[in-house]
């Protein structure tokens, strides 16, 4: 289980939240500017809060005198804009993720699950938004993360592309890897989430 209790001041805005994310998909939801991405970035280790603690199971990732760097947290991060390496093919982007886990023995299974076999020889510029997100998800999975962090992965997609990728996200959820999923879309929460953390104005909302 992931536990988060952090406080951080950004100018006139203060983030002050405490919650736990059990197995399954924990959706962090709320309006734009509520602090959702700051929370997931603190979990990922992309910024250091002013105070508090981030813990995964018995391991403290952030706390007084403790700072585990992002690459040692063993979390997979899927960003809103995919962030694939543009000069590499899809196969090479996937292999980059597998390299972190010491091999690519699961490549075929992940490719089949996400339906991306026809894309392996293409580069990111030749992919649709939904295809790029599926490849980004595959790359994250191949790194064998103990938890997936997903920051509004469907926000830049139109309704048709969202409908295309949601079944793949359900498949990933059903694999059993815990997921922290940031979104402001109620339909995504309803379809994917097993627990919900609502944030507004930097604090937990009822």
Rosetta blueprint (number, residue, H / E / L):
1 X L
2 X E
3 X E
4 X E
5 X E
6 X E
7 X E
8 X E
9 X E
10 X E
11 X L
12 X L
13 X E
14 X E
15 X E
16 X E
17 X E
18 X E
19 X E
20 X E
21 X E
22 X L
23 X L
24 X L
25 X E
26 X E
27 X E
28 X E
29 X E
30 X L
31 X L
32 X L
33 X L
34 X L
35 X L
36 X H
37 X H
38 X H
39 X H
40 X H
41 X H
42 X H
43 X H
44 X H
45 X L
46 X L
47 X L
48 X L
49 X L
50 X L
51 X E
52 X E
53 X E
54 X E
55 X E
56 X E
57 X L
58 X L
59 X E
60 X E
61 X E
62 X E
63 X E
64 X L
65 X L
66 X E
67 X E
68 X L
69 X L
70 X H
71 X H
72 X H
73 X L
74 X L
75 X E
76 X E
77 X E
78 X E
79 X L
80 X L
81 X L
82 X L
83 X L
84 X L
85 X L
86 X L
87 X L
88 X L
89 X E
90 X H
91 X H
92 X H
93 X H
94 X H
95 X H
96 X H
97 X H
98 X H
99 X H
100 X H
101 X L
102 X L
103 X L
104 X L
105 X L
106 X L
107 X H
108 X H
109 X H
110 X H
111 X H
112 X H
113 X H
114 X H
115 X L
116 X L
117 X H
118 X H
119 X H
120 X L
121 X L
122 X L
123 X E
124 X H
125 X H
126 X H
127 X L
128 X L
129 X H
130 X H
131 X H
132 X H
133 X H
134 X H
135 X H
136 X H
137 X H
138 X H
139 X H
140 X H
141 X H
142 X H
143 X L
144 X L
145 X L
146 X L
147 X E
148 X E
149 X E
150 X E
151 X E
152 X L
153 X L
154 X L
155 X L
156 X L
157 X L
158 X L
159 X H
160 X H
161 X H
162 X H
163 X H
164 X H
165 X H
166 X H
167 X H
168 X H
169 X H
170 X H
171 X H
172 X H
173 X H
174 X H
175 X H
176 X L
177 X L
178 X E
179 X E
180 X E
181 X E
182 X E
183 X E
184 X L
185 X L
186 X H
187 X H
188 X H
189 X H
190 X H
191 X H
192 X H
193 X L
194 X L
195 X E
196 X E
197 X E
198 X E
199 X E
200 X E
201 X L
202 X L
203 X E
204 X E
205 X L
206 X L
